[in-house]
């Protein structure tokens, strides 16, 4: 991959409006497609906003009617806001595009960045993003069996209606799996858009008003909560840049392998029956 350019759009008092940034993504995306700019990663902090990917269900949105920005990325609903480092890598990929490989590279860069702060993270099969893994079920809640947990029986269980003990922001106290960084992307014309959101020191109770990423049996985490100290965006920014550069610039990009099904062999022509 070519050299990666970082653009810091705004943090703290200079946080950047989500819709305004979305327009900037489109502008950079068009320029990257035309080879007018190199691969570019926009880095910033947003004011508080809920955004919904194309697969978001109505039942996952805020119950109180809080506005949600519907966007053209994959995935479901999430929250962005102060204390969260957001990155939008706008990269040209070889065709046919391997979307999963791109997501895995972003995950790898963030896993390395978190490790540098002493937080061990991982992937969870079938769920994108970077996760702090919880304890085994039998070790949670003082070793009590969780057979009574309604989430095990009800696929439509809504944690917002069942008290703070099920709130996504309290997953760390429950020692459950919790997402530290969310990833949602779009690829158009072979160029990526959208990207990742790493929870550094946000107010994670903002996630309690939605069903984050449509996941009802896990929660959210932050670097500050996991480390038990205040971690700042200023601390994390250069570390994330370093690992994004290392992973993305050194990636051996390959187009997605297209496997075509073999056409079934035709049965041999039947031999003509003898004349009688």
N, C-alpha and C positions, 0 to 999 in steps of 0.2 A: 504494500500500500504506500502511497505517496506521503510526504511529510504532512503532518496534521497541524492545522492552524487553530489556535484557541482565541475566542473572542469573549471577553468578560463584559456582559451587557449591563449588569447592575446588581448591587447587593445592599442590604441594610436599608438606609433611607432612600437609596436609588433603586429599590426593587422595581421590576418591570411587569407591567400589566400583561396578563396571559394572552389576550386577543392581540395586543400589539406585538408580542413576541411571535405569535403564530403567523402573523403577516411577515415578520422578518424571516422566519423559517422559509416561507414560500419564496421570498426574494432570493435568499441564499441558495435554496434548492434549484431554482431556475438557472442561477449563475453557475452552479456546480455542474448541472446537466450540460450546459453550453461550454464547459471547460474554461470559464472566465475567472474562476477562483479555485483554489485547492480544496481538498477535504477540510471541512471546518466543523469545529465543535463550539456551539454557543453555550456559555455557562452563566447562570444567573440565579436569582431568588425571586419568587413571585409573591405578591400580596395574596391573602387567603382566597382560594377559589376551588370549586369542585369541577372536575372535567370528566366527561363520560365517553368512553370508547364505543365502537359500533355495536358491541355485544351486550351493552348494559341493559338490564331488565328494569322495568318501572319500579318493581318492588325493592330495588337496591338503592334508589335515590333518596334524598333527605325527606323524612316524613312531614317536615314543617313547610315544605315548598320552597326552601332555599334555592336560589337560581343555580343552574348547572350549565356549563358550556359543553355542548355536544361537539365532539371533534372527530377527525377522520383517521385516527390511529386505531390499532387493534386493542384488544383488551376491554376492560369494563370501567367502572367508576373509581376515581381516586380523589385525593385532596392534595393541593399544593399550597404552600404558604411559608411564612417566616420560619427560619431555622432549618430549611430544607434546601440542599444543593441540587439544582436541576441542570441537566445537561442534554443538549440536543445535537448529537453528532450527525452531520449532513455529509454523507460519504457516497462515493460512486463505487458500486459493486459490480463484479463480472456477471454476465448473464449466461444461463438462467440463474436468477438470484437465489442464494441460499439464506433465507431469512433466519432460520434457526441458528445457523453458524454465526450470524451477526449478533443475535441476542446472547449467545454463549460468550462471545468476545467481550461484550459489555459487562456481563456478569463476572467474568474472570478479572477484569480490571478493577471492579468494585470489591471483589473478594480480597484481592491483594491489598487494596487501599485500607480496608477494614482491618486486615491482619497487621498492618503497620501500626495501627492504634491499639493492638492487643485484643481485638474482637474477632473470634473465630466464627466464620460464616460459611454457608454452604448453599447448594442448590437443593430444591425439592422436586422430585419427579412429577411432571405434569403441571408444575406451577412456575412460571418465569419469575425472575427477580433473585434477590440475595436474601438469605434467611438465617436467622439465629435459631438453631434447632432446640426444641424443648426437651424436657426429660421424658423417658418412657412413661406411658400412661400409668403403669402401676406405681411409679414413684412420685406422682403428682398428688397434691392435696394431702400430704402426710401419709401416703401409701394407701388411701382409701380407693376402693373400686369406683370407677366412673360409669358403671352401668346405668346410673340414674341420670346421666347427662342427657338432656333432651335433644341435643344436637346429633346424637348418635342415631336417633330414631326419626327425626323430622328434618327432611331435606330443605324445607322452607322455614326452618327456625329463624326467628328474627331477634338478634341479640339486643336490639334497641328497645324491645318491649319486655325484657326480662331482667332488668336491673344491671348495676355496674359490674357484677361478678362475671358477666359474659361480654363486657365491653371489649372491643379490639385493643384499646389502649392499655388494658390490664392483663394482656396475655403473658407479659413477663412475670407478673405476680403468680399467675397460674402455672408458670413453667411450661407453657405451650410453645409450639412453633410460632415465630413472629417475623414478619417481613421488615427488613431493614432498608431495602432499596427496591423500588418498583421499576419495571421496564415495560414500556409500551411503544411500539414503533409503527411506521408506515413506510413502504417502499413504493415509489412511483418513478417510472422511467429509469429504473435501475439505481435510483438515488434514495438514500434513507432520509427519514424525517422523524421528529419526536425523539424519545430516548429514555432517560432514566431520572429518577428522583431519589436521592439519598437522604434519609432522615438523620440530621446531625443533632439539632437541639430544638425541634419543633414542639408545639403543643399537640401531642398526639390524640388528645380528646376530640379534636376536630374530626378524626376518623370515626368516632362513635356515632355520628349522625347519618352514616351511610353503611352499606355493606362493602367494605373495601375490596376492590377487585373481584367482587362477587363471592368471596370466600367467607364462610360462616363458622368454620371450625378452627380458625387461627387468628392471629392478631398482628399488631404492628410494633416496631421497636425503634429505638434511636441510639446513636452512638453514646450520647450523654447518659441515657438511662442504663445502658449495658455497662458502662464504665464507672458509673456512680460519681461522675464529675461533669462540669460544664465544658463541653467541647464546642468550639466556634467554627463558623464557616471559614474564617481566615486561616485556621489551622488545617482544615481538611482540603481546601481548594488546591494548593500546590501538590499535595499527595495524590489526589485524584487525577490531576493533570498528568503527573509523572507516569502513573500506571496506565492511563488511557493511551498516552503516547507510546509507551513500551509495547502494550498489547496490540494496538491498532496499526502502528507503523510497521511492526515486525510480523504482522499476520501474513501467512501465505494464502492469499485469496484464491479460491478455486470456485468455478461455477458449480452450481448444484448438479449432481449427476442425475441425468434423466434416464430412468429405467423404463423401457418400453416392453410391454407384454408381448411374448411371442404369439404369432398367429397360430391357431390350432392347425396341426397338419391335416391336410385333406385325406379323406379315406380313399383308398385305391378304387379306380373305376371297376365295377363288377364285370367279370368276364361274360361275354355273350353266351346265352344258353344255346346248346347245340340244336340244330334244326331237327325236327322229327318228321 
